[in-house]
């Protein structure tokens, strides 16, 4: 694992500088009424939790190969940790996998990769400084009082007045997770079901026995590896399109990629679809600038016999390109454009037929809101990855296991691709407090979730000695 201590700027010095920068400007905290509380409180009023101390740290995890999407490439991913301590002495650590390229490709393209990630880390640290000394009854309430002010701070840090809100939400994931763990500790809640406020229960009421494990096939994944994944039992794979270059160059590369993939796996079969054919899941990350360009790709899919296998196309257009998409003939999915529940509602009105939830990228607090909005509008959801670490996989899995079954498949969906991309994945698995549990493993393309998974909530309430040591050795 690559550490900052070997660099000119030590991790400690960077954190100290970040803390000073985060505390430099005045912070105004707006009070919000507490949201409807969890059923687990059984009529009790949630504890008023005051944050006494905060801390943060991070590690840089190298990747197996350059990871390409949104027309860019990453070679490492920052894993950050946020510590919150309440007045009662309870201390909890929340984790975050940062991804500046996914959160705001313009920020990533305008700076070195390390600088872009450092800017996001500054937003995390500022959020922690805002939280220090503040009281809250629910983490949703805590986040609601921070996001807008942190967004203004992020605009200043990045120098980008059009900063995407996902940049701030991604930065807050560790803070939000730590707040949920404190909330559970202070209120005697011991499982994930108990965390869910009553207002969001309708969207998160399932207990699936089986959740599909979705691997990611980025630009650089060789075709033989894609076929090998199907032979191993994977049946629903996320395939990156929208390759680098001009729109015409991108389209030609995507056509060739689709043809090669369909030739390799188009005839393979799965028991999870009515037709027996493999479902295709494409993700363009906003690279298609116009509907007409996407239609040309879909026409190519029809020409080679792949169109009927396309189940979803995720985030094909730039966020600012707002157009009705009901005439495309495929189910479009909103991901990073659905920053908030209001954004998700807007995309649904435009004809988007599903929402990709990212509790591990937009905070659990915001994800619950988005899930409930989609549920009320009859739009299905599933959980997408951000190439997160193994513990965050189970935070995401807790959400995926409780969503309504995805249409045409009849089970929950969870993308997880860390095992494909991290150089030190096996070591990272060892940081999980339930690393040996069978429900952490993909078996023939699915996670089998038993009573133990639900009893232990995927291990998210249990401490990880590795991440605890990150704070002990500072």
N, C-alpha and C positions, 0 to 999 in steps of 0.2 A: 504494500500500500504506500502510495506516495505521500509524504508528509511535508508540511511547510517548513519544518525546522531545518531542513537541508537547504532552504532557499535563502536569498539575501534578506528578505523580510520573513521573520519567523512568524508562525501562526499566532503566538502570544502578542507580538507587536502589532500585527494586523488587527487582532480583536480589540486591543486597547485603543488603537487609532479609530476603529469603527465605532467603538462605544463613545469616544469623545465627539466624533462627527454626529452621531445620532442624537447626542444630548445637547448639541450646540444651539439648535433653534428651539424657541418656545413651543410647547405642545399644549393644545387646548383639547380637553377631553369632553366629548358631548355625552350626556347621560341619556340612556334609552330605557324604556320599561322592560322588565324581564319577560322573556317569552314564556308561553305555556310550558310547564315543567314536565319532567318525565313521570310516567305512570309508576315507576319504581319508588317514587317518594311517598306514594299511598296517602295523599292528602296533606303531607307535611310540606312546609315551605322550605324551599332550597336554602342551604346555608349561604350566608353572605361571606364570600371568600375575598380576602384582601391579600394582594401580592406584595410580599415584603422584599424579596430579593430575586434577581434574574441573572442569567449567565448564558453564554453561548460558546460554541466551538465548532470546528468543521474538519473534514478529511477530504482528500481528493482521490477518487478511485479511477484508475486507468481502465480503458476499454480494450477489448480484444483487437478491434479494427476500427478505423474511422467510421462513425455512425452518421449516415447521411439522411437528411430530410429537410424540408423547407428550402431546398437549394443550398444548404450548408452542411458542414460536417463537424462533429465533436470528437475529441480524443480522450476526454476524461469527464467525470461528473462529480460535482461537489455534494457531499453528504453533510448536512448541517444538523446541529442538535441545539435545542433551546431548553433551558432549565427555568422552571418557575418554582418559587418557594413561598408558601402562604404564611400568614402570621402564626398559624398553629404549629409551624415547623415541618409540615408536609412538603416534600420535594418531589417533583415529577419532571421527566425528561421527554420532550417530544422531538420526533425526527422529521427531517425534510430532505428530499432529493431535489436539488435545484436544477433548473433547465432554462437558461436564458434564451437559448435558440427557440425552444418551443414557446416560451412565454412572450417574447417579443423579438422576432427575427431581425428587426431594424437595429435594435440595441446590440445584438450579437454581431451583426455585419459591420457596425460602425466602430467597434472596438476590438481589441484582442479578446480571445475567449476568456482568459483569466480576468480581464478587467470587467467584462460583462457580468461574470459570476460574482466578482467582488462587489459590484454595484447592487446586485440582488441581496448579497449578504448584509450590506449596509442597511437595506430596508428591513431585513429581519432584526438587526440589532436596534434600529430605531423603534420598531414595534415592541420589542422587549422593554426599552426604556419608557415607552408610553404606558406599558402595562404596569410597570413598577409603581407601587403605591396606590393602585386603583383597586376598587372592589367590584365584584360581579357576582351575580347569582347563576347565570348560565353562560357558557362560552359563546353562544350565538350573540348574546347581548354584548359581551366583551369585544367580539370581532366587529359587530355593527358600529361600535363607537370608535373604531380605529381605521377602517379601510379607506374612507374618503381622505382623511388627513395624511395617511401614509401614501396615498396615490399622488397627492401634491408634492410630498417629499420625494417620491420616486421620480417624478418629472424633473425635479431640480437635480437630483443625483445623476440621472442619465443624460440630462440636457435634451430630453425628448418630450415636447409638449403633447405629443400624440401617443404617449406611452400606453400600452395595452394593460388593462386592469389585471389580467392574469399574471403579469409580472409581480404585482403586489400580493395577489392571493397565493401564488407559489411561494413567495418569501415568507408568508405567514403560516404555512402548514405546520411547521414544528411548534410554533407558539400556540397555535390552535389545539394541536394534539396534546401538548402539555396541559393546557387549560382544561380539556376534557378529562384527562387523567386526574387532575386536582379536583375537578367537580365530582368525579366518581369517588375519590378517596374521602372527601369531606362529607359526602352525602350517603356513604355506605352502599354505593352501587358497585356490584361486582361482575356485571356482564354487559355486553354491548346492547342488548335489548333494553336494559335499564337506562342507558344513556339517551335513547331517542325521545325527544320531547313529544308530547301527545299530538301536537299539531302536525308532526311528520310521520306518525305511525302508519297512516294509510298507505304511504308509498314504500314503506320498509317493514312489511309485515310477514313476508314469506320466510320459510326455512328450507331452502333447497337441499336435497341430498347430493345433488350433482351440479357442478358449475363448470362450464367449458373453460379450458385453459388456452388462451389465444396467444400464440407466438407472433413475433413481428419479423417481417421480411423486408428489411431496408434495402436501399439501392444496391449495396455491395454484397448482399447475400447471394451466393452462387445458386443456380437452378438446381443442381444435385442436392444441395442442403434442403431446399424446399421440398423436393420429393422425399428425401429421407425423413423429414418431419412428418409427412403424411404416413409413411410406412411405420413410424413409431406410434401412430394413433391420433396425431393432431388432425383435426378436421375443419377448423375454422381459423384461418390465418389472416393476419393484418398485413397487407401488401402496400408498401409505400409507392406512390406515383408522384408526378409533379417533379421530375428530375431537373437538375441544373441546366441552364441555357435559356435561350429565347423561347417564346411560346411555341414556335414551330419546332425548334429543336427538342423541347420538352415533350411535345406531343409525339414526335417520331420515336423518341426513346421509350416513351410509355407504351406505344403500340407494340414495339419490338419486345418489350418486357412482358406485356400481357400475352402476346403470342407464344413466347417461350414457356411461360408458366402454364398456360392452358395446354400446350402440347405435352408438357411433362406430367401434369396431374389432373387434367380435365376428365380423363376416363376413370379415375380412381373413385372408390365408393365409401360411403359412411352410413351408419344406421341412424344418424341424428337428423336426417332430412327426409321428407316424404318421397322425393325423387330418387334418393340415394346418392345424388351427386354432391360434390363438395361445394359448400357455399363460399363465395368470394367476398372479401372485405377489403375495399381499397380506401386509402387515406392519402389525400392530396395536400393537406396542410395549407390550403388557401392558395395554391400555385396556379390554378386555372383562372385567368383574369376575366374570361367571358363565358357565358353559357354555351355559346356556339362552339367553343373549343372543346368543352367537355362532351358535347353532342357528337363531335367528330370521333372522339375516343370511344363513345358508346356505340357508334355506327361500326367501328372496327370490331368491337366485341361481338356485335351481331353477325358480322361477316365471318368471323372465325368460330362461331357457335358458342361463345362464352357468355353472352348477355344474360341468358336465363339463370345463370349461376351467380350473378351479382346480387348479393343480398343487401349490402349497404355501401354507399360511397360517403366517406367522412370528409367534411370541411373542404369541399372542392374549391370554393371561391374566397377571395379576400374578404375580410370582415366588412369593409366599406361597400362592397358590391351587393346591394340589396335588391333582390329580384325574386319573383314568384318561381318556385321550382317544381310545382306540381306536374308540369308537362314533360318531365325528363324520363319518366317511366321506371325510375329506380328510387329506392328509399334513401334520401339524403340525411346525413347525421350532422348535428352541430356539436362541436367540441370546444375549441378555444374561443370561438365567437360567442359562446354562451357563458360569458364571465359570471353572470349573476342570474337569479331567477327571472328578473325582468328581461334580460337579454334572451334567455331561453324561451320565454313566452313570445317574444318578437320573432324569433326564428320559426317557432311552430306556426305562427300566423302566416309566414312566408311559404309554408308547405314542407318544412323539414319534418321528417317522419320518425326521428329518434334523437335522443340526447346521449352523448358519451359523458358519463359522470367521471370526475377525477377527484375523489376525496383526498387523494395523495398529491394533488396539484392546485386545487382551488379551495382547500380547507374542508374539513368535515362539516363545519357549520354552514358554509355556502352550499355544499353538495346536498345537504338535507333539504334546503329551500328549493333548489333546482329540481330535485327528485319529486317533491310534492307538487310543484307547479306542473311538471310533465304528467304526473299521475292524474291530476284533476282534468287535464286536457286529453287524456286517453292516449298519450304518446309514450312508447316504451323507452326504457333506459338500459344501459349496460355500463360496465366499468372499464375504462381504458387506463393504460399504464403511462408512466413517465420514466420508464426504465428505473424504477425505484428499488431500494434495498429490500431484503427478504422480510423484515418486520413490517415495512410499509405495504408490502404485498398483502399481508393479512389484515391490515387496516382496510385496504380496498376490498378484500375478499369478504369482510364482514358486511359491507354494503351490497356487493354483488349477490351474496347469498340471500338477501332479504328483498330484492327487487322482484317484480312480477316476471314470469317467464317471457323470454323474448319470442315474438311471433314467428311461427314456422319452425322453431327449434325446441320449444318447450322446456327450457332450462335457463339458468342464469349464465351470464357471460362475463369473463374476466380476462382482460389482456395482461400478460406478464412476460416480459422479455429480458429481464436482468440476466438470466442464466445464459442467454445468447451473447450478451454484450460486455459483461464485466470480466476483466482479466482475473480478478480475485474473488469470483462469485462463491466458490466453495468456502473460503474463509469468511465471507460475509454471512453465509448461511449459519456458520457457527456462532454468530452474534445473536441469533434468534433464541429466545429462552425455551422454545419448543421445537428446536431444529429437527429432532428425531420423530416428531409426530407425523403419522401417515397423511394427514390432511394438508401438510405443507408440500407434498409431492404430487406432481402430475402423473397420472396413470392412464395411458392410452387416450391422451387428449383431454382428460377431465380431472378436476379435484373432487374427491369423494369426501363429503362433509358429514361426519357422524355426530353423535351426542357429545363426544369429547370436544369437538371443535366448538360447538355452541356453548358448552359448559365453561370452556376456557377462553371463549371469544377470540380464538386464533392467537392467544398468547399476548395480546396487546397490553394487558394489565400487569403483566409480569416484568420485572426489571431485567435489563440486559447488562451484564457485567462489563461488556466492552464499552458501551456508551456511558456507563457510570464512570469508568476509568478515564474517559476523556476529560472529565471535570476534576477528578482527583489529582491528575498529573499536571495540571496547568500551573 
